[in-house]
């Protein structure tokens, strides 16, 4: 479980800093953020099992 949380947290941090840079250059669609929020936990779950 801890590995799963660390995995998600790490990816979210990377995405957040990326998103900030993207936002500075052009409008970033928030639906993409929601999609990532759904995809990342699944990815981490598969990786940690």
mmCIF file as Biopython writes it, N, C-alpha, C and O atoms, coordinates in Angstrom:
data_model
#
loop_
_atom_site.group_PDB
_atom_site.id
_atom_site.type_symbol
_atom_site.label_atom_id
_atom_site.label_alt_id
_atom_site.label_comp_id
_atom_site.label_asym_id
_atom_site.label_entity_id
_atom_site.label_seq_id
_atom_site.pdbx_PDB_ins_code
_atom_site.Cartn_x
_atom_site.Cartn_y
_atom_site.Cartn_z
_atom_site.occupancy
_atom_site.B_iso_or_equiv
_atom_site.auth_seq_id
_atom_site.auth_asym_id
_atom_site.pdbx_PDB_model_num
ATOM 1   N N  . UNK A ? 1  ? 0.829   -1.210 0.000   1.0 0.0 1  A 1 
ATOM 2   C CA . UNK A ? 1  ? 0.000   0.000  0.000   1.0 0.0 1  A 1 
ATOM 3   C C  . UNK A ? 1  ? 0.867   1.265  0.000   1.0 0.0 1  A 1 
ATOM 4   O O  . UNK A ? 1  ? 0.582   2.232  -0.707  1.0 0.0 1  A 1 
ATOM 5   N N  . UNK A ? 2  ? 1.935   1.232  0.813   1.0 0.0 2  A 1 
ATOM 6   C CA . UNK A ? 2  ? 2.815   2.408  0.866   1.0 0.0 2  A 1 
ATOM 7   C C  . UNK A ? 2  ? 3.485   2.648  -0.487  1.0 0.0 2  A 1 
ATOM 8   O O  . UNK A ? 2  ? 3.634   3.790  -0.921  1.0 0.0 2  A 1 
ATOM 9   N N  . UNK A ? 3  ? 3.888   1.557  -1.150  1.0 0.0 3  A 1 
ATOM 10  C CA . UNK A ? 3  ? 4.509   1.693  -2.476  1.0 0.0 3  A 1 
ATOM 11  C C  . UNK A ? 3  ? 3.529   2.303  -3.463  1.0 0.0 3  A 1 
ATOM 12  O O  . UNK A ? 3  ? 3.896   3.133  -4.295  1.0 0.0 3  A 1 
ATOM 13  N N  . UNK A ? 4  ? 2.271   1.876  -3.354  1.0 0.0 4  A 1 
ATOM 14  C CA . UNK A ? 4  ? 1.216   2.392  -4.234  1.0 0.0 4  A 1 
ATOM 15  C C  . UNK A ? 4  ? 1.053   3.897  -4.044  1.0 0.0 4  A 1 
ATOM 16  O O  . UNK A ? 4  ? 0.997   4.653  -5.014  1.0 0.0 4  A 1 
ATOM 17  N N  . UNK A ? 5  ? 0.978   4.323  -2.785  1.0 0.0 5  A 1 
ATOM 18  C CA . UNK A ? 5  ? 0.807   5.746  -2.484  1.0 0.0 5  A 1 
ATOM 19  C C  . UNK A ? 5  ? 2.015   6.548  -2.954  1.0 0.0 5  A 1 
ATOM 20  O O  . UNK A ? 5  ? 1.859   7.617  -3.545  1.0 0.0 5  A 1 
ATOM 21  N N  . UNK A ? 6  ? 3.214   6.040  -2.698  1.0 0.0 6  A 1 
ATOM 22  C CA . UNK A ? 6  ? 4.430   6.734  -3.127  1.0 0.0 6  A 1 
ATOM 23  C C  . UNK A ? 6  ? 4.495   6.849  -4.641  1.0 0.0 6  A 1 
ATOM 24  O O  . UNK A ? 6  ? 4.916   7.875  -5.175  1.0 0.0 6  A 1 
ATOM 25  N N  . UNK A ? 7  ? 4.080   5.799  -5.327  1.0 0.0 7  A 1 
ATOM 26  C CA . UNK A ? 7  ? 4.067   5.798  -6.793  1.0 0.0 7  A 1 
ATOM 27  C C  . UNK A ? 7  ? 3.142   6.890  -7.305  1.0 0.0 7  A 1 
ATOM 28  O O  . UNK A ? 7  ? 3.533   7.698  -8.148  1.0 0.0 7  A 1 
ATOM 29  N N  . UNK A ? 8  ? 1.918   6.914  -6.797  1.0 0.0 8  A 1 
ATOM 30  C CA . UNK A ? 8  ? 0.940   7.920  -7.226  1.0 0.0 8  A 1 
ATOM 31  C C  . UNK A ? 8  ? 1.429   9.325  -6.900  1.0 0.0 8  A 1 
ATOM 32  O O  . UNK A ? 8  ? 1.342   10.236 -7.723  1.0 0.0 8  A 1 
ATOM 33  N N  . UNK A ? 9  ? 1.941   9.480  -5.689  1.0 0.0 9  A 1 
ATOM 34  C CA . UNK A ? 9  ? 2.388   10.797 -5.244  1.0 0.0 9  A 1 
ATOM 35  C C  . UNK A ? 9  ? 3.508   11.318 -6.136  1.0 0.0 9  A 1 
ATOM 36  O O  . UNK A ? 9  ? 3.522   12.491 -6.509  1.0 0.0 9  A 1 
ATOM 37  N N  . UNK A ? 10 ? 4.442   10.441 -6.472  1.0 0.0 10 A 1 
ATOM 38  C CA . UNK A ? 10 ? 5.552   10.837 -7.328  1.0 0.0 10 A 1 
ATOM 39  C C  . UNK A ? 10 ? 5.089   11.281 -8.703  1.0 0.0 10 A 1 
ATOM 40  O O  . UNK A ? 10 ? 5.543   12.299 -9.224  1.0 0.0 10 A 1 
ATOM 41  N N  . UNK A ? 11 ? 4.175   10.502 -9.290  1.0 0.0 11 A 1 
ATOM 42  C CA . UNK A ? 11 ? 3.681   10.843 -10.626 1.0 0.0 11 A 1 
ATOM 43  C C  . UNK A ? 11 ? 2.873   12.136 -10.580 1.0 0.0 11 A 1 
ATOM 44  O O  . UNK A ? 11 ? 3.012   12.992 -11.454 1.0 0.0 11 A 1 
ATOM 45  N N  . UNK A ? 12 ? 2.024   12.278 -9.552  1.0 0.0 12 A 1 
ATOM 46  C CA . UNK A ? 12 ? 1.222   13.497 -9.438  1.0 0.0 12 A 1 
ATOM 47  C C  . UNK A ? 12 ? 2.112   14.728 -9.301  1.0 0.0 12 A 1 
ATOM 48  O O  . UNK A ? 12 ? 1.816   15.774 -9.880  1.0 0.0 12 A 1 
ATOM 49  N N  . UNK A ? 13 ? 3.190   14.613 -8.545  1.0 0.0 13 A 1 
ATOM 50  C CA . UNK A ? 13 ? 4.109   15.745 -8.379  1.0 0.0 13 A 1 
ATOM 51  C C  . UNK A ? 13 ? 4.739   16.127 -9.711  1.0 0.0 13 A 1 
ATOM 52  O O  . UNK A ? 13 ? 4.837   17.309 -10.042 1.0 0.0 13 A 1 
ATOM 53  N N  . UNK A ? 14 ? 5.167   15.120 -10.478 1.0 0.0 14 A 1 
ATOM 54  C CA . UNK A ? 14 ? 5.771   15.389 -11.784 1.0 0.0 14 A 1 
ATOM 55  C C  . UNK A ? 14 ? 4.756   16.039 -12.711 1.0 0.0 14 A 1 
ATOM 56  O O  . UNK A ? 14 ? 5.072   17.001 -13.411 1.0 0.0 14 A 1 
ATOM 57  N N  . UNK A ? 15 ? 3.530   15.509 -12.714 1.0 0.0 15 A 1 
ATOM 58  C CA . UNK A ? 15 ? 2.485   16.058 -13.569 1.0 0.0 15 A 1 
ATOM 59  C C  . UNK A ? 15 ? 2.146   17.484 -13.171 1.0 0.0 15 A 1 
ATOM 60  O O  . UNK A ? 15 ? 1.913   18.337 -14.028 1.0 0.0 15 A 1 
ATOM 61  N N  . UNK A ? 16 ? 2.119   17.740 -11.867 1.0 0.0 16 A 1 
ATOM 62  C CA . UNK A ? 16 ? 1.749   19.069 -11.400 1.0 0.0 16 A 1 
ATOM 63  C C  . UNK A ? 16 ? 2.749   20.113 -11.875 1.0 0.0 16 A 1 
ATOM 64  O O  . UNK A ? 16 ? 2.360   21.195 -12.315 1.0 0.0 16 A 1 
ATOM 65  N N  . UNK A ? 17 ? 4.036   19.791 -11.788 1.0 0.0 17 A 1 
ATOM 66  C CA . UNK A ? 17 ? 5.038   20.752 -12.239 1.0 0.0 17 A 1 
ATOM 67  C C  . UNK A ? 17 ? 4.980   20.913 -13.757 1.0 0.0 17 A 1 
ATOM 68  O O  . UNK A ? 17 ? 5.195   22.006 -14.279 1.0 0.0 17 A 1 
ATOM 69  N N  . UNK A ? 18 ? 4.687   19.816 -14.463 1.0 0.0 18 A 1 
ATOM 70  C CA . UNK A ? 18 ? 4.510   19.895 -15.912 1.0 0.0 18 A 1 
ATOM 71  C C  . UNK A ? 18 ? 3.311   20.764 -16.248 1.0 0.0 18 A 1 
ATOM 72  O O  . UNK A ? 18 ? 3.373   21.620 -17.130 1.0 0.0 18 A 1 
ATOM 73  N N  . UNK A ? 19 ? 2.211   20.528 -15.527 1.0 0.0 19 A 1 
ATOM 74  C CA . UNK A ? 19 ? 0.985   21.260 -15.804 1.0 0.0 19 A 1 
ATOM 75  C C  . UNK A ? 19 ? 1.184   22.751 -15.600 1.0 0.0 19 A 1 
ATOM 76  O O  . UNK A ? 19 ? 0.668   23.564 -16.367 1.0 0.0 19 A 1 
ATOM 77  N N  . UNK A ? 20 ? 1.940   23.113 -14.554 1.0 0.0 20 A 1 
ATOM 78  C CA . UNK A ? 20 ? 2.203   24.525 -14.296 1.0 0.0 20 A 1 
ATOM 79  C C  . UNK A ? 20 ? 2.920   25.161 -15.477 1.0 0.0 20 A 1 
ATOM 80  O O  . UNK A ? 20 ? 2.604   26.283 -15.871 1.0 0.0 20 A 1 
ATOM 81  N N  . UNK A ? 21 ? 3.891   24.436 -16.044 1.0 0.0 21 A 1 
ATOM 82  C CA . UNK A ? 21 ? 4.626   24.963 -17.196 1.0 0.0 21 A 1 
ATOM 83  C C  . UNK A ? 21 ? 3.719   25.069 -18.414 1.0 0.0 21 A 1 
ATOM 84  O O  . UNK A ? 21 ? 3.782   26.041 -19.166 1.0 0.0 21 A 1 
ATOM 85  N N  . UNK A ? 22 ? 2.868   24.051 -18.600 1.0 0.0 22 A 1 
ATOM 86  C CA . UNK A ? 22 ? 1.940   24.057 -19.735 1.0 0.0 22 A 1 
ATOM 87  C C  . UNK A ? 22 ? 0.962   25.222 -19.606 1.0 0.0 22 A 1 
ATOM 88  O O  . UNK A ? 22 ? 0.661   25.901 -20.587 1.0 0.0 22 A 1 
ATOM 89  N N  . UNK A ? 23 ? 0.470   25.447 -18.389 1.0 0.0 23 A 1 
ATOM 90  C CA . UNK A ? 23 ? -0.485  26.530 -18.142 1.0 0.0 23 A 1 
ATOM 91  C C  . UNK A ? 23 ? 0.106   27.882 -18.505 1.0 0.0 23 A 1 
ATOM 92  O O  . UNK A ? 23 ? -0.610  28.781 -18.945 1.0 0.0 23 A 1 
ATOM 93  N N  . UNK A ? 24 ? 1.414   28.025 -18.319 1.0 0.0 24 A 1 
ATOM 94  C CA . UNK A ? 24 ? 2.056   29.286 -18.641 1.0 0.0 24 A 1 
ATOM 95  C C  . UNK A ? 24 ? 2.083   29.505 -20.150 1.0 0.0 24 A 1 
ATOM 96  O O  . UNK A ? 24 ? 1.993   30.642 -20.615 1.0 0.0 24 A 1 
ATOM 97  N N  . UNK A ? 25 ? 2.206   28.421 -20.918 1.0 0.0 25 A 1 
ATOM 98  C CA . UNK A ? 25 ? 2.275   28.571 -22.364 1.0 0.0 25 A 1 
ATOM 99  C C  . UNK A ? 25 ? 0.904   28.583 -23.032 1.0 0.0 25 A 1 
ATOM 100 O O  . UNK A ? 25 ? 0.662   29.399 -23.921 1.0 0.0 25 A 1 
ATOM 101 N N  . UNK A ? 26 ? 0.007   27.695 -22.620 1.0 0.0 26 A 1 
ATOM 102 C CA . UNK A ? 26 ? -1.357  27.743 -23.140 1.0 0.0 26 A 1 
ATOM 103 C C  . UNK A ? 26 ? -2.346  27.134 -22.161 1.0 0.0 26 A 1 
ATOM 104 O O  . UNK A ? 26 ? -1.952  26.474 -21.199 1.0 0.0 26 A 1 
ATOM 105 N N  . UNK A ? 27 ? -3.629  27.356 -22.405 1.0 0.0 27 A 1 
ATOM 106 C CA . UNK A ? 27 ? -4.658  26.876 -21.485 1.0 0.0 27 A 1 
ATOM 107 C C  . UNK A ? 27 ? -4.697  25.362 -21.486 1.0 0.0 27 A 1 
ATOM 108 O O  . UNK A ? 27 ? -4.891  24.728 -22.523 1.0 0.0 27 A 1 
ATOM 109 N N  . UNK A ? 28 ? -4.511  24.799 -20.313 1.0 0.0 28 A 1 
ATOM 110 C CA . UNK A ? 28 ? -4.519  23.350 -20.166 1.0 0.0 28 A 1 
ATOM 111 C C  . UNK A ? 28 ? -5.918  22.900 -19.770 1.0 0.0 28 A 1 
ATOM 112 O O  . UNK A ? 28 ? -6.515  23.446 -18.842 1.0 0.0 28 A 1 
ATOM 113 N N  . UNK A ? 29 ? -6.430  21.913 -20.469 1.0 0.0 29 A 1 
ATOM 114 C CA . UNK A ? 29 ? -7.788  21.441 -20.204 1.0 0.0 29 A 1 
ATOM 115 C C  . UNK A ? 29 ? -7.814  20.633 -18.910 1.0 0.0 29 A 1 
ATOM 116 O O  . UNK A ? 29 ? -7.025  19.707 -18.726 1.0 0.0 29 A 1 
ATOM 117 N N  . UNK A ? 30 ? -8.732  20.998 -18.017 1.0 0.0 30 A 1 
ATOM 118 C CA . UNK A ? 30 ? -8.794  20.322 -16.729 1.0 0.0 30 A 1 
ATOM 119 C C  . UNK A ? 30 ? -9.320  18.898 -16.827 1.0 0.0 30 A 1 
ATOM 120 O O  . UNK A ? 30 ? -9.090  18.090 -15.927 1.0 0.0 30 A 1 
ATOM 121 N N  . UNK A ? 31 ? -10.023 18.583 -17.909 1.0 0.0 31 A 1 
ATOM 122 C CA . UNK A ? 31 ? -10.500 17.206 -18.076 1.0 0.0 31 A 1 
ATOM 123 C C  . UNK A ? 31 ? -9.324  16.250 -18.219 1.0 0.0 31 A 1 
ATOM 124 O O  . UNK A ? 31 ? -9.428  15.076 -17.862 1.0 0.0 31 A 1 
ATOM 125 N N  . UNK A ? 32 ? -8.209  16.746 -18.740 1.0 0.0 32 A 1 
ATOM 126 C CA . UNK A ? 32 ? -7.003  15.926 -18.841 1.0 0.0 32 A 1 
ATOM 127 C C  . UNK A ? 32 ? -6.480  15.599 -17.443 1.0 0.0 32 A 1 
ATOM 128 O O  . UNK A ? 32 ? -6.001  14.492 -17.194 1.0 0.0 32 A 1 
ATOM 129 N N  . UNK A ? 33 ? -6.575  16.559 -16.546 1.0 0.0 33 A 1 
ATOM 130 C CA . UNK A ? 33 ? -6.150  16.328 -15.165 1.0 0.0 33 A 1 
ATOM 131 C C  . UNK A ? 33 ? -7.012  15.254 -14.520 1.0 0.0 33 A 1 
ATOM 132 O O  . UNK A ? 33 ? -6.511  14.387 -13.804 1.0 0.0 33 A 1 
ATOM 133 N N  . UNK A ? 34 ? -8.317  15.322 -14.783 1.0 0.0 34 A 1 
ATOM 134 C CA . UNK A ? 34 ? -9.244  14.328 -14.236 1.0 0.0 34 A 1 
ATOM 135 C C  . UNK A ? 34 ? -8.932  12.951 -14.806 1.0 0.0 34 A 1 
ATOM 136 O O  . UNK A ? 34 ? -8.954  11.953 -14.086 1.0 0.0 34 A 1 
ATOM 137 N N  . UNK A ? 35 ? -8.643  12.905 -16.095 1.0 0.0 35 A 1 
ATOM 138 C CA . UNK A ? 35 ? -8.300  11.630 -16.733 1.0 0.0 35 A 1 
ATOM 139 C C  . UNK A ? 35 ? -7.048  11.038 -16.089 1.0 0.0 35 A 1 
ATOM 140 O O  . UNK A ? 35 ? -7.001  9.845  -15.791 1.0 0.0 35 A 1 
ATOM 141 N N  . UNK A ? 36 ? -6.035  11.879 -15.876 1.0 0.0 36 A 1 
ATOM 142 C CA . UNK A ? 36 ? -4.810  11.417 -15.223 1.0 0.0 36 A 1 
ATOM 143 C C  . UNK A ? 36 ? -5.100  10.914 -13.817 1.0 0.0 36 A 1 
ATOM 144 O O  . UNK A ? 36 ? -4.533  9.913  -13.377 1.0 0.0 36 A 1 
ATOM 145 N N  . UNK A ? 37 ? -5.989  11.614 -13.114 1.0 0.0 37 A 1 
ATOM 146 C CA . UNK A ? 37 ? -6.325  11.236 -11.742 1.0 0.0 37 A 1 
ATOM 147 C C  . UNK A ? 37 ? -6.956  9.848  -11.701 1.0 0.0 37 A 1 
ATOM 148 O O  . UNK A ? 37 ? -6.838  9.140  -10.701 1.0 0.0 37 A 1 
ATOM 149 N N  . UNK A ? 38 ? -7.627  9.456  -12.784 1.0 0.0 38 A 1 
ATOM 150 C CA . UNK A ? 38 ? -8.242  8.133  -12.848 1.0 0.0 38 A 1 
ATOM 151 C C  . UNK A ? 38 ? -7.249  7.081  -13.322 1.0 0.0 38 A 1 
ATOM 152 O O  . UNK A ? 38 ? -7.290  5.937  -12.871 1.0 0.0 38 A 1 
ATOM 153 N N  . UNK A ? 39 ? -6.367  7.462  -14.224 1.0 0.0 39 A 1 
ATOM 154 C CA . UNK A ? 39 ? -5.441  6.504  -14.831 1.0 0.0 39 A 1 
ATOM 155 C C  . UNK A ? 39 ? -4.273  6.160  -13.907 1.0 0.0 39 A 1 
ATOM 156 O O  . UNK A ? 39 ? -3.888  4.996  -13.794 1.0 0.0 39 A 1 
ATOM 157 N N  . UNK A ? 40 ? -3.713  7.171  -13.251 1.0 0.0 40 A 1 
ATOM 158 C CA . UNK A ? 40 ? -2.511  6.965  -12.439 1.0 0.0 40 A 1 
ATOM 159 C C  . UNK A ? 40 ? -2.698  5.933  -11.327 1.0 0.0 40 A 1 
ATOM 160 O O  . UNK A ? 40 ? -1.860  5.043  -11.190 1.0 0.0 40 A 1 
ATOM 161 N N  . UNK A ? 41 ? -3.781  6.019  -10.518 1.0 0.0 41 A 1 
ATOM 162 C CA . UNK A ? 41 ? -3.943  4.999  -9.472  1.0 0.0 41 A 1 
ATOM 163 C C  . UNK A ? 41 ? -4.003  3.585  -10.034 1.0 0.0 41 A 1 
ATOM 164 O O  . UNK A ? 41 ? -3.449  2.663  -9.436  1.0 0.0 41 A 1 
ATOM 165 N N  . UNK A ? 42 ? -4.667  3.396  -11.175 1.0 0.0 42 A 1 
ATOM 166 C CA . UNK A ? 42 ? -4.728  2.072  -11.798 1.0 0.0 42 A 1 
ATOM 167 C C  . UNK A ? 42 ? -3.349  1.600  -12.218 1.0 0.0 42 A 1 
ATOM 168 O O  . UNK A ? 42 ? -2.987  0.443  -12.004 1.0 0.0 42 A 1 
ATOM 169 N N  . UNK A ? 43 ? -2.582  2.501  -12.816 1.0 0.0 43 A 1 
ATOM 170 C CA . UNK A ? 43 ? -1.228  2.186  -13.250 1.0 0.0 43 A 1 
ATOM 171 C C  . UNK A ? 43 ? -0.369  1.769  -12.059 1.0 0.0 43 A 1 
ATOM 172 O O  . UNK A ? 43 ? 0.359   0.778  -12.122 1.0 0.0 43 A 1 
ATOM 173 N N  . UNK A ? 44 ? -0.461  2.532  -10.982 1.0 0.0 44 A 1 
ATOM 174 C CA . UNK A ? 44 ? 0.340   2.245  -9.794  1.0 0.0 44 A 1 
ATOM 175 C C  . UNK A ? 44 ? -0.101  0.947  -9.134  1.0 0.0 44 A 1 
ATOM 176 O O  . UNK A ? 44 ? 0.724   0.189  -8.624  1.0 0.0 44 A 1 
ATOM 177 N N  . UNK A ? 45 ? -1.393  0.699  -9.147  1.0 0.0 45 A 1 
ATOM 178 C CA . UNK A ? 45 ? -1.925  -0.514 -8.543  1.0 0.0 45 A 1 
ATOM 179 C C  . UNK A ? 45 ? -1.368  -1.733 -9.264  1.0 0.0 45 A 1 
ATOM 180 O O  . UNK A ? 45 ? -0.935  -2.693 -8.627  1.0 0.0 45 A 1 
ATOM 181 N N  . UNK A ? 46 ? -1.380  -1.697 -10.583 1.0 0.0 46 A 1 
ATOM 182 C CA . UNK A ? 46 ? -0.858  -2.807 -11.382 1.0 0.0 46 A 1 
ATOM 183 C C  . UNK A ? 46 ? 0.634   -2.989 -11.151 1.0 0.0 46 A 1 
ATOM 184 O O  . UNK A ? 46 ? 1.131   -4.115 -11.127 1.0 0.0 46 A 1 
ATOM 185 N N  . UNK A ? 47 ? 1.345   -1.888 -10.982 1.0 0.0 47 A 1 
ATOM 186 C CA . UNK A ? 47 ? 2.789   -1.928 -10.818 1.0 0.0 47 A 1 
ATOM 187 C C  . UNK A ? 47 ? 3.196   -2.477 -9.454  1.0 0.0 47 A 1 
ATOM 188 O O  . UNK A ? 47 ? 4.211   -3.163 -9.328  1.0 0.0 47 A 1 
ATOM 189 N N  . UNK A ? 48 ? 2.396   -2.169 -8.435  1.0 0.0 48 A 1 
ATOM 190 C CA . UNK A ? 48 ? 2.789   -2.544 -7.076  1.0 0.0 48 A 1 
ATOM 191 C C  . UNK A ? 48 ? 2.364   -3.964 -6.711  1.0 0.0 48 A 1 
ATOM 192 O O  . UNK A ? 48 ? 2.842   -4.517 -5.720  1.0 0.0 48 A 1 
ATOM 193 N N  . UNK A ? 49 ? 1.477   -4.553 -7.495  1.0 0.0 49 A 1 
ATOM 194 C CA . UNK A ? 49 ? 1.018   -5.924 -7.194  1.0 0.0 49 A 1 
ATOM 195 C C  . UNK A ? 49 ? 2.014   -6.940 -7.764  1.0 0.0 49 A 1 
ATOM 196 O O  . UNK A ? 49 ? 1.815   -8.146 -7.620  1.0 0.0 49 A 1 
#
